[in-house]
Every structure is written in C-alpha cells, then in structure tokens.
C-alpha cells in the first residue's frame, strides 16, 4: 500500500477504535506508530519519532499551564464560588420570564473564566440551578437544557483546556488563543440569554416557571462578598495576560495561588481537601498531556503520509470556494461530534485541515476558535453528549431521563451553530482583540 492509503486507513482505524471505547491517546499513539512503521518499513524510525514526540510536546514550558489552570479550577469549585455567582445572577434576573435560566447562563459564563472546564460547570450547576428551577415549576427539559447548553462556555471562555490543546496542535500562542476566545464566549452567552428571552415570550410552555415572589432581595454588601473574590481572580488571570504583565504560565500560577488563598480564607480548604485537589489535578493533567503526546506522533504520521497535501490538492483541483470548505469542515465536526469528544475531534481534524487554512491566508487563531466552538456542539448531541451524561449522573433524579437532557439541550446546540456561522463569516470577532 502507498503511504496515502496507509494514512487514510489509519485515520479510519483511529475513529473506529475511539468509537469502540479504546482510550483516545492509546488509539492515536498505537495506530500512528504502526502506520509510520509500515510506511517506512523501519521500526527504529518509528521509535525515534515517538521519542521526539515525547520530548517536543509535554516537555515544553508552555504546557505548565495545564496543571496550573486545572488546579485553579478545582480549587475555585471547591471554594463554592460557582454557587455564589449563581445566587447573585439569580437575584438580578429573578423577575424576568425564564430569569433563573438566564442567571444560570450568566453564572456559567463567569464561572468558566476561572475553571475552563465544561464538565466542572455541568456538575456544579446541575446541583445548584436545576433544583431551583424545579422549585419554581420550570419545565424539567428546559432546566437541564440550560445547564447543558451553558456548560460548554467552560471550553470557550479562557482559560480553556481545549484552547491549550489546539494551541499545541496548531503551534499557536496559548495567550493569543485565550484572548481570541473572550469575544466568542461572551457572544455565545448573550445569544443564550436572548434565546431564553425569545422562548419565554413565544414558547412559554417550553420554559414554564412562575414568578419568584418569595425570593428575598440581596443587599449590595452580600453581592460584593459573593462576587469580588471571583472578579479579582479573573482580573489577575485574564488581566495579566491581556496587559502583557504575565505570561499564560505565570497567569496560571498567580491564579492558582489566589484561588487557593480565597478557598482558605473562606474556610473551604482543609488539608484533606487540598490533597484531593492535588490528586484530581494530577489525574486530569496526566490525561491531557498523554493526549498531547499522542497528537504529536499522529501529526508526524500525517506528514509522512502526505495526507494534508493530498487533501489540499483535492480541494484545489475541484476549485472549492472558502464557503464550501467551511461547510465541509463544519459538517465533518458535527458528524464526529455525535461519536467523539471535543479533544478527539481537535486532534484528528486540525492536522488535516490546518495546512489548507494557512494556504488560504486565513488566521490559525480564528480557525482554532471555529474548531473549538464547532466541536463543542458535540457535547450537546447524542449519542456521546458528555455534558448531558454528566448532568444526568449528577442529578440522580429518576424523573429526568437522559432523553430529556438531550432534547432540552437541542435548542442551545442550534444557537451554538448560529454563533459559529457568525464567527466564520466575520473572523474579526475572534481576532480583533489581538490587533
């Protein structure tokens, strides 16, 4: 077989193995290693490329951001800042139709700015927001749909693990990716709030709910106590990166330190909790860095097989327009999103399409935001909508079925698609902040 044929078979094999349940880095690494061995008929070459992949990936200083931001997110979650910001948002939106849903979106957007994890957001707000909406007789599907939809903000609003993974695959600055994610993340949050207001007016039965007349007003002092720690943490991390005072690694270290101090001052951090946070950080960091290493050997395999060049030649020979290329790319991500998680999609499709995007003179940073938003739609779609599964397992409520979570999240997936189209049409929405 030719290298291109081996490369095509390897991509198909990776997707199949992941779908069958094989651990993603193992599927990427083993298939790529064997493919290189077959293409060059040289075991030593495959071993040398594996060693280079290890040394050129996780050994890079930039990837110290992974454990630092992961630890910060875990500490902030354990400090109870997610429920605090939700209480404040709920006080502001309580008198509006669908207001608790809007408060959930707003709180998720703020919480995402310090956690960077959709899974963390989904688990926190499942236990905080859904019971509150059930108390005020909201439609259960709407309640879980809001939490599922807004949880994806954790992977778009920086700091985001997916943006870090993309920055490695595409060899882009982590700081640039973080800054580029701010406007699209806020756009998506505003679009969600607008969609809830629209549904509350024209589809009131889908939203449900009754006025929160028994809700006690929140004083400004309480608002300050609940919000200032989180606001200060966001200013330290994102403000430090945006002003250039801190590199992404330094911002991660500063954020982790401030988050730890906040947790201690609030009495939420004991030695046992601290140790648990360290263990969780280690598990998550190991998984992410294993992914990055596997992605490195996969990218080298694609280069040896010349698959990106072949794909570019096919597109050039058929004279595909930019619009057609993006339609193909988005459809591919939406399809893979029904089978794979976000990280897998990024690791598989970006090395194939990035050379084409760069040959068109388009920004890799913009392409990264489009990729993450498109792949995140998969978190809300069956059969592998991870956020939906997390919400169902966290709630542990037999009255709410997994089907209800998926159906409730579907309108929010549609809103994400509309925002994605805007981001593709107007690249400056992503890159304007970098200029």
C-alpha positions as CSV (number, residue, x, y, z in Angstrom):
1,X,0.0,0.0,0.0
2,X,1.1,3.6,-0.6
3,X,1.7,6.0,2.3
4,X,-1.5,7.9,1.5
5,X,-3.6,4.7,1.6
6,X,-2.0,3.7,4.9
7,X,-2.6,7.2,6.2
8,X,-6.3,7.1,5.2
9,X,-6.7,3.7,6.8
10,X,-5.0,4.9,10.0
11,X,-7.4,7.8,10.4
12,X,-10.4,5.5,9.9
13,X,-8.9,3.0,12.4
14,X,-8.4,5.7,15.0
15,X,-12.0,6.9,14.7
16,X,-13.3,3.3,14.9
17,X,-11.2,2.4,17.9
18,X,-12.2,5.5,19.8
19,X,-15.9,4.8,19.0
20,X,-15.4,1.2,20.2
21,X,-14.2,2.6,23.6
22,X,-10.4,2.4,23.2
23,X,-8.7,5.1,25.3
24,X,-8.1,8.1,22.9
25,X,-4.3,8.6,23.4
26,X,-3.7,4.8,23.0
27,X,-5.7,4.7,19.8
28,X,-3.9,7.8,18.4
29,X,-0.4,6.7,19.5
30,X,-0.5,3.0,18.7
31,X,-2.1,3.4,15.2
32,X,0.2,6.2,14.3
33,X,3.3,4.3,15.5
34,X,2.3,1.2,13.5
35,X,1.4,3.3,10.4
36,X,4.8,5.0,10.4
37,X,6.5,1.6,10.8
38,X,4.5,0.3,7.8
39,X,5.0,3.3,5.6
40,X,8.8,3.4,6.0
41,X,9.3,-0.3,6.9
42,X,11.6,0.9,9.6
43,X,10.9,0.1,13.3
44,X,13.8,2.3,14.5
45,X,12.4,5.3,12.7
46,X,9.0,4.9,14.3
47,X,10.7,4.6,17.7
48,X,12.8,7.7,17.1
49,X,9.7,9.7,16.1
50,X,7.9,8.6,19.2
51,X,10.9,9.8,21.3
52,X,10.8,13.1,19.5
53,X,7.1,13.4,20.1
54,X,7.6,13.0,23.8
55,X,10.4,15.5,24.0
56,X,8.8,18.1,21.8
57,X,5.4,18.0,23.4
58,X,4.9,17.6,27.2
59,X,8.4,18.9,27.9
60,X,7.6,22.3,26.6
61,X,7.4,25.1,29.2
62,X,4.1,26.3,27.8
63,X,2.2,23.2,29.0
64,X,2.8,24.1,32.6
65,X,-0.5,26.0,32.0
66,X,-2.3,22.6,32.1
67,X,-1.8,21.7,35.8
68,X,-1.9,25.3,36.9
69,X,-5.2,26.2,35.4
70,X,-6.6,22.8,36.2
71,X,-5.7,23.2,39.9
72,X,-7.1,26.7,39.9
73,X,-10.4,25.5,38.5
74,X,-10.7,22.7,41.0
75,X,-9.9,24.9,44.0
76,X,-12.4,27.6,42.9
77,X,-15.1,24.9,42.5
78,X,-14.4,23.5,46.0
79,X,-14.4,27.1,47.4
80,X,-18.1,27.4,46.4
81,X,-17.6,30.4,44.1
82,X,-19.9,28.8,41.4
83,X,-22.9,28.8,43.7
84,X,-22.1,32.3,44.9
85,X,-22.1,33.8,41.5
86,X,-25.3,31.9,40.7
87,X,-27.0,33.4,43.7
88,X,-26.0,36.9,42.5
89,X,-27.2,36.3,39.0
90,X,-30.4,34.8,40.2
91,X,-31.1,37.9,42.3
92,X,-30.7,40.1,39.2
93,X,-32.8,38.0,36.8
94,X,-35.5,36.6,39.1
95,X,-38.4,38.8,37.9
96,X,-37.9,38.0,34.2
97,X,-39.7,35.2,32.4
98,X,-37.0,32.5,32.3
99,X,-34.9,34.5,34.6
100,X,-33.4,31.6,36.5
101,X,-32.3,30.1,33.2
102,X,-30.7,33.5,32.3
103,X,-29.0,33.6,35.7
104,X,-27.6,30.1,35.0
105,X,-26.1,31.2,31.7
106,X,-24.6,34.3,33.3
107,X,-23.2,32.4,36.2
108,X,-21.7,29.8,33.9
109,X,-20.0,32.5,31.8
110,X,-18.3,34.0,34.9
111,X,-17.5,30.6,36.4
112,X,-16.0,29.5,33.0
113,X,-13.5,32.3,33.3
114,X,-11.8,30.6,36.2
115,X,-12.4,26.9,35.6
116,X,-12.0,26.3,31.8
117,X,-14.0,23.0,32.1
118,X,-17.4,22.2,30.7
119,X,-17.6,19.1,32.9
120,X,-17.0,21.2,36.1
121,X,-19.6,23.7,35.1
122,X,-22.1,21.0,34.3
123,X,-21.6,19.2,37.6
124,X,-21.7,22.4,39.7
125,X,-24.8,23.9,38.1
126,X,-26.7,20.7,37.9
127,X,-26.8,20.6,41.7
128,X,-27.4,24.4,42.1
129,X,-29.6,25.6,39.3
130,X,-31.8,22.6,38.4
131,X,-33.4,22.1,41.8
132,X,-34.0,25.9,42.0
133,X,-35.8,25.8,38.6
134,X,-37.8,22.8,39.7
135,X,-38.8,24.7,42.8
136,X,-40.4,27.4,40.7
137,X,-42.0,24.9,38.3
138,X,-39.8,25.3,35.3
139,X,-40.1,22.7,32.5
140,X,-37.6,20.0,33.5
141,X,-36.3,19.7,29.9
142,X,-35.7,23.5,29.9
143,X,-33.9,23.3,33.2
144,X,-31.4,20.6,32.3
145,X,-31.1,22.1,28.8
146,X,-30.0,25.4,30.1
147,X,-27.3,23.8,32.3
148,X,-26.1,21.6,29.4
149,X,-26.0,24.4,26.9
150,X,-24.3,27.0,29.1
151,X,-21.8,24.4,30.4
152,X,-20.0,24.5,27.1
153,X,-18.9,28.1,27.8
154,X,-16.2,26.5,30.0
155,X,-14.4,25.3,26.9
156,X,-14.6,28.6,25.0
157,X,-14.1,31.3,27.6
158,X,-10.5,31.3,28.7
159,X,-8.7,29.6,30.3
160,X,-9.8,26.6,28.4
161,X,-8.2,23.1,28.2
162,X,-9.4,22.8,24.6
163,X,-7.7,26.0,23.5
164,X,-4.5,24.8,25.1
165,X,-4.7,21.5,23.2
166,X,-5.4,23.4,19.9
167,X,-2.5,25.8,20.5
168,X,-0.2,22.8,20.7
169,X,-1.6,21.0,17.6
170,X,-1.5,24.3,15.6
171,X,1.7,25.6,17.1
172,X,0.0,28.8,18.2
173,X,0.4,31.0,21.3
174,X,-1.7,30.0,24.3
175,X,-2.0,33.6,25.2
176,X,-3.4,34.5,21.8
177,X,-5.9,31.7,21.9
178,X,-7.1,32.8,25.3
179,X,-7.6,36.3,24.2
180,X,-9.3,35.3,21.0
181,X,-11.8,33.2,23.0
182,X,-13.1,36.1,25.1
183,X,-15.5,37.8,22.5
184,X,-16.9,34.5,21.0
185,X,-17.5,33.2,24.6
186,X,-19.4,36.4,25.5
187,X,-21.3,36.3,22.2
188,X,-22.5,32.8,22.9
189,X,-23.5,33.7,26.5
190,X,-25.5,36.7,25.2
191,X,-27.1,34.6,22.4
192,X,-28.2,32.0,25.0
193,X,-29.8,34.7,27.2
194,X,-31.5,36.2,24.1
195,X,-32.8,32.7,23.1
196,X,-34.2,32.2,26.6
197,X,-36.0,35.6,26.4
198,X,-37.4,34.7,23.0
199,X,-38.6,31.3,24.1
200,X,-40.1,32.8,27.3
201,X,-42.2,35.1,25.1
202,X,-43.2,32.9,22.2
203,X,-42.9,29.4,23.7
204,X,-43.8,29.9,27.3
205,X,-44.8,26.2,27.8
206,X,-41.3,25.1,26.9
207,X,-39.8,27.4,29.5
208,X,-42.5,27.1,32.2
209,X,-41.9,28.6,35.6
210,X,-43.7,31.0,37.9
211,X,-42.6,34.4,39.4
212,X,-40.1,34.1,42.3
213,X,-42.3,36.2,44.6
214,X,-40.8,34.6,47.8
215,X,-37.3,35.5,46.8
216,X,-35.6,37.8,49.3
217,X,-33.7,40.8,47.8
218,X,-29.9,40.6,48.0
219,X,-28.1,43.6,49.6
220,X,-25.1,45.3,48.0
221,X,-22.9,44.1,50.7
222,X,-23.8,40.4,50.1
223,X,-23.4,41.0,46.4
224,X,-19.9,42.3,47.0
225,X,-18.9,39.4,49.3
226,X,-20.1,36.8,46.7
227,X,-18.7,38.4,43.6
228,X,-15.5,40.3,44.4
229,X,-13.3,37.2,45.0
230,X,-14.2,35.8,41.6
231,X,-13.9,39.2,39.9
232,X,-10.4,39.7,41.4
233,X,-9.3,36.3,40.3
234,X,-10.5,37.0,36.7
235,X,-8.7,40.3,36.7
236,X,-5.4,38.6,37.9
237,X,-5.5,35.9,35.3
238,X,-7.0,37.4,32.1
239,X,-6.0,41.0,33.0
240,X,-2.4,39.8,33.5
241,X,-2.4,38.1,30.1
242,X,-4.1,40.9,28.2
243,X,-1.8,43.6,29.6
244,X,1.3,41.6,29.0
245,X,2.3,41.7,32.6
246,X,2.0,37.9,32.9
247,X,2.7,35.1,30.5
248,X,0.0,32.3,30.4
249,X,2.1,30.1,32.7
250,X,2.7,33.0,35.1
251,X,-1.0,33.8,35.0
252,X,-1.9,30.2,35.8
253,X,0.5,30.2,38.7
254,X,-0.9,33.5,40.0
255,X,-4.5,32.3,39.5
256,X,-3.8,29.1,41.4
257,X,-2.2,30.9,44.3
258,X,-5.1,33.5,44.5
259,X,-7.7,30.7,44.2
260,X,-6.0,28.7,47.0
261,X,-5.9,31.8,49.3
262,X,-9.6,32.5,48.6
263,X,-10.5,28.9,49.5
264,X,-8.5,29.0,52.7
265,X,-10.0,32.4,53.7
266,X,-13.5,31.1,53.1
267,X,-12.8,28.1,55.3
268,X,-13.4,25.7,52.4
269,X,-9.9,24.3,52.1
270,X,-8.6,21.8,54.6
271,X,-5.5,19.6,54.3
272,X,-7.7,16.7,53.1
273,X,-9.5,18.9,50.5
274,X,-6.1,20.3,49.4
275,X,-4.7,16.8,48.9
276,X,-7.9,15.8,47.0
277,X,-7.4,18.8,44.7
278,X,-3.8,17.9,44.1
279,X,-4.8,14.3,43.2
280,X,-7.6,15.4,40.8
281,X,-5.2,17.9,39.2
282,X,-2.7,15.1,38.7
283,X,-5.2,12.8,37.1
284,X,-6.6,15.5,34.7
285,X,-3.1,16.8,33.8
286,X,-1.8,13.3,33.1
287,X,-4.7,12.6,30.8
288,X,-4.3,15.9,28.9
289,X,-0.6,15.6,28.4
290,X,-1.0,12.0,27.3
291,X,-3.4,13.3,24.7
292,X,-0.9,15.9,23.6
293,X,1.9,13.4,23.2
294,X,-0.3,11.1,21.2
295,X,-1.4,14.0,19.0
296,X,2.3,14.8,18.3
297,X,3.1,11.4,16.9
298,X,-0.2,11.4,15.0
299,X,0.7,14.8,13.3
300,X,4.1,13.3,12.3
301,X,2.3,10.3,10.8
302,X,0.0,12.5,8.7
303,X,3.1,14.5,7.5
304,X,4.8,11.3,6.4
305,X,1.7,10.1,4.6
306,X,1.3,13.5,3.0
307,X,-2.4,13.4,3.7
308,X,-2.8,17.2,4.3
309,X,-1.1,17.9,1.0
310,X,-3.3,15.3,-0.8
311,X,-6.5,16.8,0.8
312,X,-5.3,20.3,-0.3
313,X,-4.7,19.1,-3.9
314,X,-8.2,17.6,-4.0
315,X,-9.8,20.9,-2.8
316,X,-7.7,22.9,-5.3
317,X,-8.5,20.6,-8.2
318,X,-12.2,20.8,-7.5
319,X,-11.9,24.6,-7.1
320,X,-13.8,24.6,-3.8
321,X,-14.7,28.0,-2.5
322,X,-13.9,29.2,1.0
323,X,-17.6,28.8,1.9
324,X,-17.7,25.2,0.6
325,X,-14.5,24.3,2.5
326,X,-16.0,25.6,5.7
327,X,-19.3,23.8,5.1
328,X,-17.4,20.5,4.6
329,X,-15.3,21.2,7.8
330,X,-18.3,22.1,10.0
331,X,-20.3,19.1,8.7
332,X,-17.4,16.8,9.5
333,X,-17.1,18.2,13.0
334,X,-20.9,17.9,13.6
335,X,-20.8,14.3,12.4
336,X,-17.7,13.4,14.6
337,X,-19.4,15.2,17.5
338,X,-22.0,12.6,17.6
339,X,-19.3,9.9,18.1
340,X,-16.3,11.5,19.7
341,X,-15.4,14.0,22.4
342,X,-14.0,17.5,21.7
343,X,-10.4,16.7,22.3
344,X,-10.5,13.8,19.9
345,X,-12.1,15.9,17.2
346,X,-9.5,18.6,17.5
347,X,-6.6,16.1,17.4
348,X,-8.0,14.3,14.4
349,X,-9.2,17.0,12.1
350,X,-7.0,20.0,12.8
351,X,-3.7,18.5,11.4
352,X,-5.7,17.6,8.2
353,X,-7.3,21.0,7.6
354,X,-4.9,23.5,9.1
355,X,-2.4,23.5,6.1
356,X,-5.3,24.2,3.8
357,X,-6.5,27.1,6.0
358,X,-2.9,28.5,6.2
359,X,-2.6,28.2,2.4
360,X,-5.7,30.4,2.0
361,X,-4.0,33.1,4.1
362,X,-6.5,32.7,7.0
363,X,-5.7,33.1,10.7
364,X,-4.9,29.8,12.6
365,X,-6.1,31.6,15.7
366,X,-9.5,32.2,14.1
367,X,-9.6,28.7,12.9
368,X,-8.9,27.4,16.4
369,X,-11.9,29.3,17.8
370,X,-14.1,28.0,14.9
371,X,-12.9,24.5,15.6
372,X,-13.5,24.6,19.4
373,X,-17.0,26.0,19.0
374,X,-17.9,23.5,16.3
375,X,-16.5,20.6,18.3
376,X,-18.3,21.8,21.4
377,X,-21.6,21.3,19.8
378,X,-20.9,17.6,20.1
379,X,-21.1,17.9,23.9
380,X,-24.8,18.5,23.5
381,X,-25.7,15.9,20.8
382,X,-26.4,12.2,21.1
383,X,-25.1,9.6,21.5
384,X,-21.9,11.0,23.2
385,X,-23.0,14.3,24.6
386,X,-20.7,14.3,27.5
387,X,-22.2,17.3,29.3
388,X,-25.6,15.7,29.0
389,X,-24.3,12.5,30.6
390,X,-22.6,14.4,33.4
391,X,-25.8,16.3,34.2
392,X,-27.9,13.1,34.3
393,X,-25.5,11.3,36.6
394,X,-25.0,14.3,38.8
395,X,-28.8,14.9,39.3
396,X,-29.5,11.3,40.1
397,X,-33.2,12.1,39.6
398,X,-35.3,9.3,38.0
399,X,-37.9,11.8,36.9
400,X,-35.5,13.3,34.5
401,X,-34.4,10.9,31.7
402,X,-31.3,11.2,29.5
403,X,-33.7,11.8,26.6
404,X,-35.0,14.9,28.5
405,X,-31.5,16.3,28.8
406,X,-30.7,15.8,25.1
407,X,-34.0,17.3,24.0
408,X,-33.6,20.2,26.4
409,X,-30.0,20.9,25.1
410,X,-31.0,20.7,21.4
411,X,-32.2,24.4,21.1
412,X,-28.9,25.5,22.7
413,X,-26.9,23.4,20.2
414,X,-28.8,25.3,17.4
415,X,-27.9,28.6,19.0
416,X,-24.3,27.5,19.0
417,X,-24.5,26.7,15.3
418,X,-25.8,30.2,14.5
419,X,-23.0,31.8,16.5
420,X,-20.5,29.5,14.7
421,X,-21.8,30.8,11.4
422,X,-21.2,34.4,12.5
423,X,-17.7,33.6,13.7
424,X,-16.9,32.0,10.3
425,X,-18.5,35.0,8.4
426,X,-16.7,37.6,10.5
427,X,-13.2,36.4,11.5
428,X,-12.5,39.8,13.2
429,X,-14.9,38.7,16.0
430,X,-12.2,36.3,17.1
431,X,-9.0,38.1,16.0
432,X,-10.0,41.7,16.5
433,X,-8.9,41.7,20.1
434,X,-5.4,40.7,19.1
435,X,-4.8,43.8,16.9
